[in-house]
Amino acid sequence: MKLVDFLQGKWLGHPLHPAIVHVPVGAWVAACALDVAARLGASSPLLPRLALYCVLAGLVTVLAAVPTGLAEWSAIKTEKPAWKVALLHLVLNLCAALTWAANLGVRWPARTQSQPVSNAVLLTSLVATAFLLAGGYVGTRLVSDYGIGVARLSKKKWRDLAARGGARLPEPK
């Protein structure tokens, strides 16, 4: 089996990228929620430390999500509209990951003490989450509108099945 086939999840019978990407997304959204809760006055001093662990978990697991996403992207022909949408998905999620890395850098010095959530931590957490949500939205468009990972536009049977299920389908060319 080729590496690209493995990364695309052919051995599973479904794409691997969406199965992995939920871990960093969930960890980072949780970190942002913990930061907001701590900033709004939640009394537990553990919230900032738990948020730190969520940021770390997201950064570690995104390292597994990236190669699987790149493998999916490599299967899209550059002349197809989905290729540019996938590029936007990649850029938004790269911005999210880099902003979360900056967030980790800002919060790291306070890792051993219980300190309130700083303005810099809260701001980078909110900005990173905005990038993450935008990137996730674009990713769902890749699947629902372009059939990336499910071959809706390239195979008539999948397109018919999606249409029967009520999916939004672009007009065939």
C-alpha positions as CSV (number, residue, x, y, z in Angstrom):
1,M,0.0,0.0,0.0
2,K,1.3,3.4,-0.9
3,L,1.7,6.1,1.8
4,V,-0.8,8.4,0.1
5,D,-3.4,5.5,0.2
6,F,-2.7,5.0,3.9
7,L,-3.0,8.7,4.7
8,Q,-6.2,8.9,2.7
9,G,-7.7,6.1,4.8
10,K,-8.3,3.6,2.0
11,W,-7.4,0.8,4.4
12,L,-10.3,2.0,6.6
13,G,-12.8,2.4,3.7
14,H,-13.3,6.1,4.5
15,P,-11.1,9.2,4.7
16,L,-8.7,9.4,7.6
17,H,-8.5,13.2,7.8
18,P,-12.0,13.9,9.2
19,A,-11.5,11.1,11.8
20,I,-8.3,12.7,13.1
21,V,-9.1,16.4,12.8
22,H,-11.8,16.4,15.5
23,V,-9.2,15.9,18.2
24,P,-7.3,19.2,17.7
25,V,-10.6,21.0,16.9
26,G,-12.2,19.8,20.1
27,A,-9.1,20.5,22.2
28,W,-8.7,24.0,20.9
29,V,-12.4,24.9,21.2
30,A,-12.3,23.6,24.8
31,A,-9.2,25.7,25.5
32,C,-11.0,28.8,24.3
33,A,-14.1,28.0,26.3
34,L,-12.0,27.5,29.4
35,D,-10.2,30.8,28.8
36,V,-13.5,32.6,28.4
37,A,-14.9,30.9,31.5
38,A,-11.8,31.8,33.6
39,R,-11.9,35.4,32.3
40,L,-15.6,35.7,33.2
41,G,-14.9,34.8,36.8
42,A,-15.2,31.0,37.0
43,S,-13.6,30.3,40.4
44,S,-11.4,27.3,39.7
45,P,-7.7,28.1,39.4
46,L,-7.4,24.9,37.4
47,L,-9.1,26.3,34.3
48,P,-6.0,28.1,32.8
49,R,-3.9,25.0,33.4
50,L,-6.5,22.7,31.8
51,A,-6.6,25.1,28.9
52,L,-2.9,24.9,28.5
53,Y,-3.1,21.1,28.3
54,C,-5.9,21.4,25.7
55,V,-3.7,23.7,23.6
56,L,-0.8,21.2,23.8
57,A,-3.0,18.3,22.9
58,G,-4.3,20.2,19.9
59,L,-0.8,21.1,18.7
60,V,0.4,17.5,19.1
61,T,-2.6,15.9,17.4
62,V,-2.7,18.4,14.5
63,L,0.6,16.9,13.5
64,A,-1.3,13.8,12.5
65,A,-4.2,15.7,10.9
66,V,-2.0,17.7,8.5
67,P,-0.5,14.8,6.5
68,T,-3.9,13.2,6.1
69,G,-5.3,16.6,4.8
70,L,-2.4,17.1,2.4
71,A,-3.0,13.5,1.1
72,E,-6.7,14.4,0.4
73,W,-5.7,17.7,-1.2
74,S,-3.1,15.9,-3.5
75,A,-6.0,14.0,-5.0
76,I,-7.8,17.1,-6.2
77,K,-6.9,18.2,-9.7
78,T,-5.6,21.8,-9.7
79,E,-8.0,22.9,-12.4
80,K,-11.0,21.9,-10.2
81,P,-12.7,24.6,-8.1
82,A,-12.4,22.4,-5.0
83,W,-8.6,22.8,-5.2
84,K,-8.8,26.5,-4.4
85,V,-11.4,25.9,-1.7
86,A,-9.1,23.2,-0.2
87,L,-6.2,25.7,-0.3
88,L,-8.3,28.2,1.6
89,H,-9.1,25.5,4.1
90,L,-5.4,24.8,4.5
91,V,-4.5,28.5,4.9
92,L,-7.2,29.1,7.5
93,N,-6.2,26.1,9.5
94,L,-2.5,26.9,9.2
95,C,-3.3,30.3,10.7
96,A,-5.3,28.7,13.5
97,A,-2.4,26.3,14.3
98,L,0.2,29.1,14.2
99,T,-2.0,31.3,16.4
100,W,-2.5,28.4,18.9
101,A,1.3,28.0,18.9
102,A,1.6,31.7,19.7
103,N,-1.0,31.2,22.4
104,L,1.0,28.5,23.9
105,G,4.1,30.7,23.9
106,V,2.2,33.5,25.7
107,R,0.7,31.2,28.3
108,W,3.8,29.0,28.8
109,P,5.6,31.2,31.4
110,A,2.6,30.9,33.8
111,R,2.4,27.1,33.5
112,T,3.6,26.4,37.0
113,Q,1.5,29.1,38.8
114,S,-2.2,29.7,39.0
115,Q,-2.6,33.1,37.2
116,P,-5.6,34.8,35.7
117,V,-6.0,34.6,31.9
118,S,-4.1,37.5,30.4
119,N,-5.4,39.8,27.7
120,A,-2.8,38.2,25.3
121,V,-3.9,34.7,26.1
122,L,-7.6,35.5,25.7
123,L,-7.0,37.5,22.4
124,T,-4.9,34.7,20.8
125,S,-7.4,32.1,22.0
126,L,-10.3,34.0,20.4
127,V,-8.5,34.7,17.2
128,A,-7.2,31.2,16.8
129,T,-10.7,29.8,17.4
130,A,-12.1,32.2,14.8
131,F,-9.6,30.9,12.3
132,L,-10.4,27.3,13.3
133,L,-14.1,27.7,12.9
134,A,-13.7,29.4,9.5
135,G,-11.3,26.6,8.4
136,G,-13.7,24.0,9.6
137,Y,-16.6,25.6,7.8
138,V,-14.6,25.6,4.5
139,G,-13.7,22.0,5.2
140,T,-17.4,21.0,5.5
141,R,-18.0,22.8,2.2
142,L,-15.3,20.6,0.6
143,V,-17.3,17.5,1.6
144,S,-20.9,18.7,1.2
145,D,-20.5,20.8,-1.9
146,Y,-17.6,19.2,-3.8
147,G,-17.8,15.7,-2.5
148,I,-14.1,15.6,-1.5
149,G,-13.5,12.3,0.2
150,V,-16.7,10.8,-1.0
151,A,-16.3,11.0,-4.8
152,R,-19.8,12.5,-5.4
153,L,-18.8,14.6,-8.4
154,S,-16.7,11.9,-10.1
155,K,-18.9,8.9,-9.7
156,K,-22.6,8.9,-10.8
157,K,-23.7,6.5,-8.1
158,W,-22.3,8.6,-5.3
159,R,-23.8,11.8,-6.8
160,D,-27.2,10.1,-7.1
161,L,-27.0,8.8,-3.5
162,A,-26.0,12.3,-2.2
163,A,-28.9,13.8,-4.2
164,R,-31.4,11.3,-2.7
165,G,-30.0,12.3,0.7
166,G,-30.7,15.9,0.1
167,A,-27.1,17.1,-0.3
168,R,-26.4,20.4,-2.0
169,L,-24.9,19.6,-5.3
170,P,-23.4,21.9,-7.9
171,E,-24.6,21.5,-11.4
172,P,-22.6,19.0,-13.3
173,K,-20.5,20.5,-16.1
